[in-house]
Amino acid sequence: MKNFQDQIKLKSKSALIVGCGGLGCPVALYLCTSGIGRLGFVDNDRVDISNIHRQIAHDLNSIGKSKAQNLADKCRA
């Protein structure tokens, strides 16, 4: 019963990810899969081919897209 209550608490929480690159990508993916209720993303940069090898949420199809929007889309998928 305790785990269920903790999951309900987590669903009511929010987090803001500032920077959707090398650290922000895994943090966002871990938080969204853990069941957090709401995530916000802030990053004014766009995905570049030089980002692909270290930013796990971005891929070749993401090049040129907003990092924040792309990461939000990946978390929704």
mmCIF file of the N, C-alpha and C atoms, coordinates in Angstrom:
data_MODEL
# 
_entry.id   MODEL 
# 
loop_
_atom_site.group_PDB 
_atom_site.id 
_atom_site.type_symbol 
_atom_site.label_atom_id 
_atom_site.label_alt_id 
_atom_site.label_comp_id 
_atom_site.label_asym_id 
_atom_site.label_entity_id 
_atom_site.label_seq_id 
_atom_site.pdbx_PDB_ins_code 
_atom_site.Cartn_x 
_atom_site.Cartn_y 
_atom_site.Cartn_z 
_atom_site.occupancy 
_atom_site.B_iso_or_equiv 
_atom_site.pdbx_formal_charge 
_atom_site.auth_seq_id 
_atom_site.auth_comp_id 
_atom_site.auth_asym_id 
_atom_site.auth_atom_id 
_atom_site.pdbx_PDB_model_num 
ATOM 1   N N  . MET A 1 1  ? 0.820  -1.201 0.000   1.00 0.00 ? 1  MET A N  1 
ATOM 2   C CA . MET A 1 1  ? 0.000  0.000  0.000   1.00 0.00 ? 1  MET A CA 1 
ATOM 3   C C  . MET A 1 1  ? 0.864  1.265  0.000   1.00 0.00 ? 1  MET A C  1 
ATOM 4   N N  . LYS A 1 2  ? 1.988  1.201  0.692   1.00 0.00 ? 2  LYS A N  1 
ATOM 5   C CA . LYS A 1 2  ? 2.875  2.357  0.773   1.00 0.00 ? 2  LYS A CA 1 
ATOM 6   C C  . LYS A 1 2  ? 3.385  2.771  -0.611  1.00 0.00 ? 2  LYS A C  1 
ATOM 7   N N  . ASN A 1 3  ? 3.773  1.802  -1.449  1.00 0.00 ? 3  ASN A N  1 
ATOM 8   C CA . ASN A 1 3  ? 4.275  2.123  -2.792  1.00 0.00 ? 3  ASN A CA 1 
ATOM 9   C C  . ASN A 1 3  ? 3.219  2.814  -3.633  1.00 0.00 ? 3  ASN A C  1 
ATOM 10  N N  . PHE A 1 4  ? 1.972  2.393  -3.500  1.00 0.00 ? 4  PHE A N  1 
ATOM 11  C CA . PHE A 1 4  ? 0.882  3.017  -4.233  1.00 0.00 ? 4  PHE A CA 1 
ATOM 12  C C  . PHE A 1 4  ? 0.715  4.475  -3.798  1.00 0.00 ? 4  PHE A C  1 
ATOM 13  N N  . GLN A 1 5  ? 0.784  4.736  -2.514  1.00 0.00 ? 5  GLN A N  1 
ATOM 14  C CA . GLN A 1 5  ? 0.659  6.109  -2.001  1.00 0.00 ? 5  GLN A CA 1 
ATOM 15  C C  . GLN A 1 5  ? 1.820  6.977  -2.483  1.00 0.00 ? 5  GLN A C  1 
ATOM 16  N N  . ASP A 1 6  ? 3.006  6.410  -2.518  1.00 0.00 ? 6  ASP A N  1 
ATOM 17  C CA . ASP A 1 6  ? 4.169  7.154  -3.015  1.00 0.00 ? 6  ASP A CA 1 
ATOM 18  C C  . ASP A 1 6  ? 4.010  7.492  -4.493  1.00 0.00 ? 6  ASP A C  1 
ATOM 19  N N  . GLN A 1 7  ? 3.451  6.577  -5.270  1.00 0.00 ? 7  GLN A N  1 
ATOM 20  C CA . GLN A 1 7  ? 3.239  6.814  -6.690  1.00 0.00 ? 7  GLN A CA 1 
ATOM 21  C C  . GLN A 1 7  ? 2.220  7.930  -6.903  1.00 0.00 ? 7  GLN A C  1 
ATOM 22  N N  . ILE A 1 8  ? 1.193  7.970  -6.062  1.00 0.00 ? 8  ILE A N  1 
ATOM 23  C CA . ILE A 1 8  ? 0.185  9.035  -6.132  1.00 0.00 ? 8  ILE A CA 1 
ATOM 24  C C  . ILE A 1 8  ? 0.829  10.381 -5.812  1.00 0.00 ? 8  ILE A C  1 
ATOM 25  N N  . LYS A 1 9  ? 1.690  10.418 -4.806  1.00 0.00 ? 9  LYS A N  1 
ATOM 26  C CA . LYS A 1 9  ? 2.398  11.656 -4.452  1.00 0.00 ? 9  LYS A CA 1 
ATOM 27  C C  . LYS A 1 9  ? 3.273  12.125 -5.613  1.00 0.00 ? 9  LYS A C  1 
ATOM 28  N N  . LEU A 1 10 ? 3.983  11.185 -6.229  1.00 0.00 ? 10 LEU A N  1 
ATOM 29  C CA . LEU A 1 10 ? 4.870  11.525 -7.335  1.00 0.00 ? 10 LEU A CA 1 
ATOM 30  C C  . LEU A 1 10 ? 4.083  12.095 -8.518  1.00 0.00 ? 10 LEU A C  1 
ATOM 31  N N  . LYS A 1 11 ? 2.913  11.551 -8.780  1.00 0.00 ? 11 LYS A N  1 
ATOM 32  C CA . LYS A 1 11 ? 2.089  12.033 -9.892  1.00 0.00 ? 11 LYS A CA 1 
ATOM 33  C C  . LYS A 1 11 ? 1.639  13.478 -9.678  1.00 0.00 ? 11 LYS A C  1 
ATOM 34  N N  . SER A 1 12 ? 1.583  13.926 -8.433  1.00 0.00 ? 12 SER A N  1 
ATOM 35  C CA . SER A 1 12 ? 1.156  15.298 -8.149  1.00 0.00 ? 12 SER A CA 1 
ATOM 36  C C  . SER A 1 12 ? 2.320  16.293 -8.158  1.00 0.00 ? 12 SER A C  1 
ATOM 37  N N  . LYS A 1 13 ? 3.531  15.827 -8.405  1.00 0.00 ? 13 LYS A N  1 
ATOM 38  C CA . LYS A 1 13 ? 4.725  16.683 -8.385  1.00 0.00 ? 13 LYS A CA 1 
ATOM 39  C C  . LYS A 1 13 ? 5.074  17.188 -9.780  1.00 0.00 ? 13 LYS A C  1 
ATOM 40  N N  . SER A 1 14 ? 5.861  18.267 -9.802  1.00 0.00 ? 14 SER A N  1 
ATOM 41  C CA . SER A 1 14 ? 6.336  18.879 -11.048 1.00 0.00 ? 14 SER A CA 1 
ATOM 42  C C  . SER A 1 14 ? 7.840  19.073 -10.981 1.00 0.00 ? 14 SER A C  1 
ATOM 43  N N  . ALA A 1 15 ? 8.471  19.134 -12.149 1.00 0.00 ? 15 ALA A N  1 
ATOM 44  C CA . ALA A 1 15 ? 9.904  19.427 -12.230 1.00 0.00 ? 15 ALA A CA 1 
ATOM 45  C C  . ALA A 1 15 ? 10.147 20.279 -13.468 1.00 0.00 ? 15 ALA A C  1 
ATOM 46  N N  . LEU A 1 16 ? 11.139 21.142 -13.382 1.00 0.00 ? 16 LEU A N  1 
ATOM 47  C CA . LEU A 1 16 ? 11.556 21.966 -14.505 1.00 0.00 ? 16 LEU A CA 1 
ATOM 48  C C  . LEU A 1 16 ? 12.973 21.563 -14.881 1.00 0.00 ? 16 LEU A C  1 
ATOM 49  N N  . ILE A 1 17 ? 13.156 21.152 -16.117 1.00 0.00 ? 17 ILE A N  1 
ATOM 50  C CA . ILE A 1 17 ? 14.471 20.773 -16.630 1.00 0.00 ? 17 ILE A CA 1 
ATOM 51  C C  . ILE A 1 17 ? 15.035 21.986 -17.364 1.00 0.00 ? 17 ILE A C  1 
ATOM 52  N N  . VAL A 1 18 ? 16.126 22.528 -16.852 1.00 0.00 ? 18 VAL A N  1 
ATOM 53  C CA . VAL A 1 18 ? 16.779 23.680 -17.477 1.00 0.00 ? 18 VAL A CA 1 
ATOM 54  C C  . VAL A 1 18 ? 18.023 23.157 -18.188 1.00 0.00 ? 18 VAL A C  1 
ATOM 55  N N  . GLY A 1 19 ? 17.930 23.094 -19.497 1.00 0.00 ? 19 GLY A N  1 
ATOM 56  C CA . GLY A 1 19 ? 18.996 22.517 -20.315 1.00 0.00 ? 19 GLY A CA 1 
ATOM 57  C C  . GLY A 1 19 ? 18.587 21.123 -20.763 1.00 0.00 ? 19 GLY A C  1 
ATOM 58  N N  . CYS A 1 20 ? 18.390 20.940 -22.035 1.00 0.00 ? 20 CYS A N  1 
ATOM 59  C CA . CYS A 1 20 ? 17.901 19.670 -22.585 1.00 0.00 ? 20 CYS A CA 1 
ATOM 60  C C  . CYS A 1 20 ? 18.995 18.964 -23.368 1.00 0.00 ? 20 CYS A C  1 
ATOM 61  N N  . GLY A 1 21 ? 20.182 18.950 -22.795 1.00 0.00 ? 21 GLY A N  1 
ATOM 62  C CA . GLY A 1 21 ? 21.333 18.345 -23.454 1.00 0.00 ? 21 GLY A CA 1 
ATOM 63  C C  . GLY A 1 21 ? 21.816 17.098 -22.743 1.00 0.00 ? 21 GLY A C  1 
ATOM 64  N N  . GLY A 1 22 ? 23.123 17.035 -22.531 1.00 0.00 ? 22 GLY A N  1 
ATOM 65  C CA . GLY A 1 22 ? 23.770 15.842 -21.993 1.00 0.00 ? 22 GLY A CA 1 
ATOM 66  C C  . GLY A 1 22 ? 23.284 15.400 -20.627 1.00 0.00 ? 22 GLY A C  1 
ATOM 67  N N  . LEU A 1 23 ? 22.930 16.321 -19.754 1.00 0.00 ? 23 LEU A N  1 
ATOM 68  C CA . LEU A 1 23 ? 22.391 15.965 -18.435 1.00 0.00 ? 23 LEU A CA 1 
ATOM 69  C C  . LEU A 1 23 ? 20.872 16.015 -18.410 1.00 0.00 ? 23 LEU A C  1 
ATOM 70  N N  . GLY A 1 24 ? 20.302 16.978 -19.101 1.00 0.00 ? 24 GLY A N  1 
ATOM 71  C CA . GLY A 1 24 ? 18.851 17.134 -19.086 1.00 0.00 ? 24 GLY A CA 1 
ATOM 72  C C  . GLY A 1 24 ? 18.107 15.975 -19.738 1.00 0.00 ? 24 GLY A C  1 
ATOM 73  N N  . CYS A 1 25 ? 18.679 15.404 -20.786 1.00 0.00 ? 25 CYS A N  1 
ATOM 74  C CA . CYS A 1 25 ? 18.013 14.291 -21.478 1.00 0.00 ? 25 CYS A CA 1 
ATOM 75  C C  . CYS A 1 25 ? 17.781 13.094 -20.564 1.00 0.00 ? 25 CYS A C  1 
ATOM 76  N N  . PRO A 1 26 ? 18.813 12.537 -19.934 1.00 0.00 ? 26 PRO A N  1 
ATOM 77  C CA . PRO A 1 26 ? 18.549 11.367 -19.089 1.00 0.00 ? 26 PRO A CA 1 
ATOM 78  C C  . PRO A 1 26 ? 17.695 11.697 -17.874 1.00 0.00 ? 26 PRO A C  1 
ATOM 79  N N  . VAL A 1 27 ? 17.895 12.871 -17.289 1.00 0.00 ? 27 VAL A N  1 
ATOM 80  C CA . VAL A 1 27 ? 17.082 13.257 -16.134 1.00 0.00 ? 27 VAL A CA 1 
ATOM 81  C C  . VAL A 1 27 ? 15.606 13.297 -16.524 1.00 0.00 ? 27 VAL A C  1 
ATOM 82  N N  . ALA A 1 28 ? 15.302 13.910 -17.650 1.00 0.00 ? 28 ALA A N  1 
ATOM 83  C CA . ALA A 1 28 ? 13.916 14.007 -18.109 1.00 0.00 ? 28 ALA A CA 1 
ATOM 84  C C  . ALA A 1 28 ? 13.322 12.629 -18.381 1.00 0.00 ? 28 ALA A C  1 
ATOM 85  N N  . LEU A 1 29 ? 14.084 11.774 -19.047 1.00 0.00 ? 29 LEU A N  1 
ATOM 86  C CA . LEU A 1 29 ? 13.572 10.441 -19.356 1.00 0.00 ? 29 LEU A CA 1 
ATOM 87  C C  . LEU A 1 29 ? 13.351 9.618  -18.090 1.00 0.00 ? 29 LEU A C  1 
ATOM 88  N N  . TYR A 1 30 ? 14.249 9.732  -17.125 1.00 0.00 ? 30 TYR A N  1 
ATOM 89  C CA . TYR A 1 30 ? 14.060 9.017  -15.846 1.00 0.00 ? 30 TYR A CA 1 
ATOM 90  C C  . TYR A 1 30 ? 12.844 9.545  -15.103 1.00 0.00 ? 30 TYR A C  1 
ATOM 91  N N  . LEU A 1 31 ? 12.687 10.862 -15.075 1.00 0.00 ? 31 LEU A N  1 
ATOM 92  C CA . LEU A 1 31 ? 11.541 11.438 -14.362 1.00 0.00 ? 31 LEU A CA 1 
ATOM 93  C C  . LEU A 1 31 ? 10.220 11.064 -15.021 1.00 0.00 ? 31 LEU A C  1 
ATOM 94  N N  . CYS A 1 32 ? 10.160 11.143 -16.340 1.00 0.00 ? 32 CYS A N  1 
ATOM 95  C CA . CYS A 1 32 ? 8.878  10.833 -16.993 1.00 0.00 ? 32 CYS A CA 1 
ATOM 96  C C  . CYS A 1 32 ? 8.527  9.357  -16.862 1.00 0.00 ? 32 CYS A C  1 
ATOM 97  N N  . THR A 1 33 ? 9.509  8.479  -16.880 1.00 0.00 ? 33 THR A N  1 
ATOM 98  C CA . THR A 1 33 ? 9.197  7.055  -16.728 1.00 0.00 ? 33 THR A CA 1 
ATOM 99  C C  . THR A 1 33 ? 8.949  6.665  -15.274 1.00 0.00 ? 33 THR A C  1 
ATOM 100 N N  . SER A 1 34 ? 9.363  7.511  -14.336 1.00 0.00 ? 34 SER A N  1 
ATOM 101 C CA . SER A 1 34 ? 9.094  7.214  -12.924 1.00 0.00 ? 34 SER A CA 1 
ATOM 102 C C  . SER A 1 34 ? 7.669  7.570  -12.529 1.00 0.00 ? 34 SER A C  1 
ATOM 103 N N  . GLY A 1 35 ? 7.004  8.390  -13.362 1.00 0.00 ? 35 GLY A N  1 
ATOM 104 C CA . GLY A 1 35 ? 5.609  8.706  -13.100 1.00 0.00 ? 35 GLY A CA 1 
ATOM 105 C C  . GLY A 1 35 ? 5.353  10.109 -12.585 1.00 0.00 ? 35 GLY A C  1 
ATOM 106 N N  . ILE A 1 36 ? 6.349  10.996 -12.695 1.00 0.00 ? 36 ILE A N  1 
ATOM 107 C CA . ILE A 1 36 ? 6.129  12.369 -12.241 1.00 0.00 ? 36 ILE A CA 1 
ATOM 108 C C  . ILE A 1 36 ? 4.990  13.002 -13.053 1.00 0.00 ? 36 ILE A C  1 
ATOM 109 N N  . GLY A 1 37 ? 4.213  13.833 -12.410 1.00 0.00 ? 37 GLY A N  1 
ATOM 110 C CA . GLY A 1 37 ? 3.001  14.355 -13.040 1.00 0.00 ? 37 GLY A CA 1 
ATOM 111 C C  . GLY A 1 37 ? 3.217  15.377 -14.132 1.00 0.00 ? 37 GLY A C  1 
ATOM 112 N N  . ARG A 1 38 ? 4.190  16.264 -13.966 1.00 0.00 ? 38 ARG A N  1 
ATOM 113 C CA . ARG A 1 38 ? 4.349  17.360 -14.927 1.00 0.00 ? 38 ARG A CA 1 
ATOM 114 C C  . ARG A 1 38 ? 5.816  17.733 -15.076 1.00 0.00 ? 38 ARG A C  1 
ATOM 115 N N  . LEU A 1 39 ? 6.255  17.848 -16.324 1.00 0.00 ? 39 LEU A N  1 
ATOM 116 C CA . LEU A 1 39 ? 7.624  18.256 -16.622 1.00 0.00 ? 39 LEU A CA 1 
ATOM 117 C C  . LEU A 1 39 ? 7.600  19.494 -17.499 1.00 0.00 ? 39 LEU A C  1 
ATOM 118 N N  . GLY A 1 40 ? 8.515  20.423 -17.202 1.00 0.00 ? 40 GLY A N  1 
ATOM 119 C CA . GLY A 1 40 ? 8.707  21.594 -18.045 1.00 0.00 ? 40 GLY A CA 1 
ATOM 120 C C  . GLY A 1 40 ? 10.130 21.577 -18.574 1.00 0.00 ? 40 GLY A C  1 
ATOM 121 N N  . PHE A 1 41 ? 10.343 22.148 -19.751 1.00 0.00 ? 41 PHE A N  1 
ATOM 122 C CA . PHE A 1 41 ? 11.656 22.130 -20.394 1.00 0.00 ? 41 PHE A CA 1 
ATOM 123 C C  . PHE A 1 41 ? 12.039 23.532 -20.841 1.00 0.00 ? 41 PHE A C  1 
ATOM 124 N N  . VAL A 1 42 ? 13.295 23.917 -20.564 1.00 0.00 ? 42 VAL A N  1 
ATOM 125 C CA . VAL A 1 42 ? 13.820 25.213 -20.988 1.00 0.00 ? 42 VAL A CA 1 
ATOM 126 C C  . VAL A 1 42 ? 15.169 24.988 -21.654 1.00 0.00 ? 42 VAL A C  1 
ATOM 127 N N  . ASP A 1 43 ? 15.248 25.344 -22.921 1.00 0.00 ? 43 ASP A N  1 
ATOM 128 C CA . ASP A 1 43 ? 16.509 25.309 -23.658 1.00 0.00 ? 43 ASP A CA 1 
ATOM 129 C C  . ASP A 1 43 ? 16.273 26.039 -24.973 1.00 0.00 ? 43 ASP A C  1 
ATOM 130 N N  . ASN A 1 44 ? 17.050 27.055 -25.246 1.00 0.00 ? 44 ASN A N  1 
ATOM 131 C CA . ASN A 1 44 ? 16.875 27.839 -26.472 1.00 0.00 ? 44 ASN A CA 1 
ATOM 132 C C  . ASN A 1 44 ? 17.656 27.287 -27.658 1.00 0.00 ? 44 ASN A C  1 
ATOM 133 N N  . ASP A 1 45 ? 18.375 26.195 -27.444 1.00 0.00 ? 45 ASP A N  1 
ATOM 134 C CA . ASP A 1 45 ? 19.231 25.624 -28.487 1.00 0.00 ? 45 ASP A CA 1 
ATOM 135 C C  . ASP A 1 45 ? 18.449 24.660 -29.379 1.00 0.00 ? 45 ASP A C  1 
ATOM 136 N N  . ARG A 1 46 ? 19.035 24.365 -30.514 1.00 0.00 ? 46 ARG A N  1 
ATOM 137 C CA . ARG A 1 46 ? 18.473 23.384 -31.448 1.00 0.00 ? 46 ARG A CA 1 
ATOM 138 C C  . ARG A 1 46 ? 19.415 22.191 -31.540 1.00 0.00 ? 46 ARG A C  1 
ATOM 139 N N  . VAL A 1 47 ? 18.863 21.044 -31.889 1.00 0.00 ? 47 VAL A N  1 
ATOM 140 C CA . VAL A 1 47 ? 19.652 19.817 -32.001 1.00 0.00 ? 47 VAL A CA 1 
ATOM 141 C C  . VAL A 1 47 ? 20.594 19.942 -33.199 1.00 0.00 ? 47 VAL A C  1 
ATOM 142 N N  . ASP A 1 48 ? 21.855 19.609 -32.951 1.00 0.00 ? 48 ASP A N  1 
ATOM 143 C CA . ASP A 1 48 ? 22.898 19.623 -33.969 1.00 0.00 ? 48 ASP A CA 1 
ATOM 144 C C  . ASP A 1 48 ? 23.480 18.213 -34.053 1.00 0.00 ? 48 ASP A C  1 
ATOM 145 N N  . ILE A 1 49 ? 24.061 17.877 -35.189 1.00 0.00 ? 49 ILE A N  1 
ATOM 146 C CA . ILE A 1 49 ? 24.633 16.537 -35.342 1.00 0.00 ? 49 ILE A CA 1 
ATOM 147 C C  . ILE A 1 49 ? 25.715 16.256 -34.296 1.00 0.00 ? 49 ILE A C  1 
ATOM 148 N N  . SER A 1 50 ? 26.384 17.296 -33.827 1.00 0.00 ? 50 SER A N  1 
ATOM 149 C CA . SER A 1 50 ? 27.427 17.107 -32.813 1.00 0.00 ? 50 SER A CA 1 
ATOM 150 C C  . SER A 1 50 ? 26.851 16.736 -31.442 1.00 0.00 ? 50 SER A C  1 
ATOM 151 N N  . ASN A 1 51 ? 25.533 16.832 -31.263 1.00 0.00 ? 51 ASN A N  1 
ATOM 152 C CA . ASN A 1 51 ? 24.885 16.493 -29.997 1.00 0.00 ? 51 ASN A CA 1 
ATOM 153 C C  . ASN A 1 51 ? 24.513 15.014 -29.903 1.00 0.00 ? 51 ASN A C  1 
ATOM 154 N N  . ILE A 1 52 ? 24.361 14.367 -31.034 1.00 0.00 ? 52 ILE A N  1 
ATOM 155 C CA . ILE A 1 52 ? 23.732 13.047 -31.097 1.00 0.00 ? 52 ILE A CA 1 
ATOM 156 C C  . ILE A 1 52 ? 24.446 12.002 -30.233 1.00 0.00 ? 52 ILE A C  1 
ATOM 157 N N  . HIS A 1 53 ? 25.749 11.999 -30.197 1.00 0.00 ? 53 HIS A N  1 
ATOM 158 C CA . HIS A 1 53 ? 26.479 10.932 -29.506 1.00 0.00 ? 53 HIS A CA 1 
ATOM 159 C C  . HIS A 1 53 ? 26.368 11.002 -27.982 1.00 0.00 ? 53 HIS A C  1 
ATOM 160 N N  . ARG A 1 54 ? 25.952 12.140 -27.417 1.00 0.00 ? 54 ARG A N  1 
ATOM 161 C CA . ARG A 1 54 ? 25.912 12.244 -25.953 1.00 0.00 ? 54 ARG A CA 1 
ATOM 162 C C  . ARG A 1 54 ? 24.555 12.661 -25.405 1.00 0.00 ? 54 ARG A C  1 
ATOM 163 N N  . GLN A 1 55 ? 23.620 12.990 -26.245 1.00 0.00 ? 55 GLN A N  1 
ATOM 164 C CA . GLN A 1 55 ? 22.310 13.454 -25.789 1.00 0.00 ? 55 GLN A CA 1 
ATOM 165 C C  . GLN A 1 55 ? 21.269 12.429 -26.231 1.00 0.00 ? 55 GLN A C  1 
ATOM 166 N N  . ILE A 1 56 ? 20.942 11.516 -25.325 1.00 0.00 ? 56 ILE A N  1 
ATOM 167 C CA . ILE A 1 56 ? 20.239 10.287 -25.671 1.00 0.00 ? 56 ILE A CA 1 
ATOM 168 C C  . ILE A 1 56 ? 18.815 10.468 -26.178 1.00 0.00 ? 56 ILE A C  1 
ATOM 169 N N  . ALA A 1 57 ? 18.187 11.584 -25.976 1.00 0.00 ? 57 ALA A N  1 
ATOM 170 C CA . ALA A 1 57 ? 16.819 11.785 -26.457 1.00 0.00 ? 57 ALA A CA 1 
ATOM 171 C C  . ALA A 1 57 ? 16.784 12.318 -27.890 1.00 0.00 ? 57 ALA A C  1 
ATOM 172 N N  . HIS A 1 58 ? 17.916 12.768 -28.382 1.00 0.00 ? 58 HIS A N  1 
ATOM 173 C CA . HIS A 1 58 ? 17.974 13.349 -29.717 1.00 0.00 ? 58 HIS A CA 1 
ATOM 174 C C  . HIS A 1 58 ? 18.602 12.358 -30.694 1.00 0.00 ? 58 HIS A C  1 
ATOM 175 N N  . ASP A 1 59 ? 18.093 12.347 -31.930 1.00 0.00 ? 59 ASP A N  1 
ATOM 176 C CA . ASP A 1 59 ? 18.630 11.460 -32.952 1.00 0.00 ? 59 ASP A CA 1 
ATOM 177 C C  . ASP A 1 59 ? 18.739 12.214 -34.280 1.00 0.00 ? 59 ASP A C  1 
ATOM 178 N N  . LEU A 1 60 ? 19.116 11.514 -35.316 1.00 0.00 ? 60 LEU A N  1 
ATOM 179 C CA . LEU A 1 60 ? 19.316 12.166 -36.611 1.00 0.00 ? 60 LEU A CA 1 
ATOM 180 C C  . LEU A 1 60 ? 18.048 12.834 -37.123 1.00 0.00 ? 60 LEU A C  1 
ATOM 181 N N  . ASN A 1 61 ? 16.893 12.278 -36.801 1.00 0.00 ? 61 ASN A N  1 
ATOM 182 C CA . ASN A 1 61 ? 15.625 12.888 -37.231 1.00 0.00 ? 61 ASN A CA 1 
ATOM 183 C C  . ASN A 1 61 ? 15.312 14.172 -36.465 1.00 0.00 ? 61 ASN A C  1 
ATOM 184 N N  . SER A 1 62 ? 16.039 14.427 -35.373 1.00 0.00 ? 62 SER A N  1 
ATOM 185 C CA . SER A 1 62 ? 15.800 15.596 -34.527 1.00 0.00 ? 62 SER A CA 1 
ATOM 186 C C  . SER A 1 62 ? 16.623 16.813 -34.935 1.00 0.00 ? 62 SER A C  1 
ATOM 187 N N  . ILE A 1 63 ? 17.571 16.640 -35.829 1.00 0.00 ? 63 ILE A N  1 
ATOM 188 C CA . ILE A 1 63 ? 18.487 17.731 -36.184 1.00 0.00 ? 63 ILE A CA 1 
ATOM 189 C C  . ILE A 1 63 ? 17.691 18.939 -36.674 1.00 0.00 ? 63 ILE A C  1 
ATOM 190 N N  . GLY A 1 64 ? 18.016 20.092 -36.100 1.00 0.00 ? 64 GLY A N  1 
ATOM 191 C CA . GLY A 1 64 ? 17.367 21.345 -36.451 1.00 0.00 ? 64 GLY A CA 1 
ATOM 192 C C  . GLY A 1 64 ? 16.154 21.677 -35.593 1.00 0.00 ? 64 GLY A C  1 
ATOM 193 N N  . LYS A 1 65 ? 15.652 20.710 -34.860 1.00 0.00 ? 65 LYS A N  1 
ATOM 194 C CA . LYS A 1 65 ? 14.489 20.944 -34.007 1.00 0.00 ? 65 LYS A CA 1 
ATOM 195 C C  . LYS A 1 65 ? 14.911 21.553 -32.674 1.00 0.00 ? 65 LYS A C  1 
ATOM 196 N N  . SER A 1 66 ? 13.985 22.191 -32.020 1.00 0.00 ? 66 SER A N  1 
ATOM 197 C CA . SER A 1 66 ? 14.219 22.717 -30.681 1.00 0.00 ? 66 SER A CA 1 
ATOM 198 C C  . SER A 1 66 ? 14.511 21.558 -29.731 1.00 0.00 ? 66 SER A C  1 
ATOM 199 N N  . LYS A 1 67 ? 15.575 21.689 -28.941 1.00 0.00 ? 67 LYS A N  1 
ATOM 200 C CA . LYS A 1 67 ? 15.900 20.628 -27.983 1.00 0.00 ? 67 LYS A CA 1 
ATOM 201 C C  . LYS A 1 67 ? 14.783 20.444 -26.966 1.00 0.00 ? 67 LYS A C  1 
ATOM 202 N N  . ALA A 1 68 ? 14.223 21.537 -26.487 1.00 0.00 ? 68 ALA A N  1 
ATOM 203 C CA . ALA A 1 68 ? 13.156 21.451 -25.491 1.00 0.00 ? 68 ALA A CA 1 
ATOM 204 C C  . ALA A 1 68 ? 11.926 20.757 -26.066 1.00 0.00 ? 68 ALA A C  1 
ATOM 205 N N  . GLN A 1 69 ? 11.522 21.133 -27.266 1.00 0.00 ? 69 GLN A N  1 
ATOM 206 C CA . GLN A 1 69 ? 10.339 20.522 -27.886 1.00 0.00 ? 69 GLN A CA 1 
ATOM 207 C C  . GLN A 1 69 ? 10.583 19.058 -28.206 1.00 0.00 ? 69 GLN A C  1 
ATOM 208 N N  . ASN A 1 70 ? 11.760 18.750 -28.718 1.00 0.00 ? 70 ASN A N  1 
ATOM 209 C CA . ASN A 1 70 ? 12.080 17.363 -29.059 1.00 0.00 ? 70 ASN A CA 1 
ATOM 210 C C  . ASN A 1 70 ? 12.077 16.480 -27.811 1.00 0.00 ? 70 ASN A C  1 
ATOM 211 N N  . LEU A 1 71 ? 12.651 16.973 -26.718 1.00 0.00 ? 71 LEU A N  1 
ATOM 212 C CA . LEU A 1 71 ? 12.692 16.205 -25.475 1.00 0.00 ? 71 LEU A CA 1 
ATOM 213 C C  . LEU A 1 71 ? 11.279 16.022 -24.930 1.00 0.00 ? 71 LEU A C  1 
ATOM 214 N N  . ALA A 1 72 ? 10.463 17.051 -24.989 1.00 0.00 ? 72 ALA A N  1 
ATOM 215 C CA . ALA A 1 72 ? 9.063  16.931 -24.543 1.00 0.00 ? 72 ALA A CA 1 
ATOM 216 C C  . ALA A 1 72 ? 8.333  15.883 -25.371 1.00 0.00 ? 72 ALA A C  1 
ATOM 217 N N  . ASP A 1 73 ? 8.556  15.879 -26.674 1.00 0.00 ? 73 ASP A N  1 
ATOM 218 C CA . ASP A 1 73 ? 7.920  14.887 -27.550 1.00 0.00 ? 73 ASP A CA 1 
ATOM 219 C C  . ASP A 1 73 ? 8.357  13.477 -27.188 1.00 0.00 ? 73 ASP A C  1 
ATOM 220 N N  . LYS A 1 74 ? 9.648  13.296 -26.901 1.00 0.00 ? 74 LYS A N  1 
ATOM 221 C CA . LYS A 1 74 ? 10.155 11.972 -26.527 1.00 0.00 ? 74 LYS A CA 1 
ATOM 222 C C  . LYS A 1 74 ? 9.544  11.495 -25.218 1.00 0.00 ? 74 LYS A C  1 
ATOM 223 N N  . CYS A 1 75 ? 9.343  12.408 -24.289 1.00 0.00 ? 75 CYS A N  1 
ATOM 224 C CA . CYS A 1 75 ? 8.754  12.029 -22.995 1.00 0.00 ? 75 CYS A CA 1 
ATOM 225 C C  . CYS A 1 75 ? 7.277  11.672 -23.143 1.00 0.00 ? 75 CYS A C  1 
ATOM 226 N N  . ARG A 1 76 ? 6.610  12.270 -24.101 1.00 0.00 ? 76 ARG A N  1 
ATOM 227 C CA . ARG A 1 76 ? 5.190  11.951 -24.342 1.00 0.00 ? 76 ARG A CA 1 
ATOM 228 C C  . ARG A 1 76 ? 5.019  10.606 -25.051 1.00 0.00 ? 76 ARG A C  1 
ATOM 229 N N  . ALA A 1 77 ? 6.043  10.180 -25.781 1.00 0.00 ? 77 ALA A N  1 
ATOM 230 C CA . ALA A 1 77 ? 5.936  8.941  -26.578 1.00 0.00 ? 77 ALA A CA 1 
ATOM 231 C C  . ALA A 1 77 ? 5.888  7.696  -25.720 1.00 0.00 ? 77 ALA A C  1 
# 
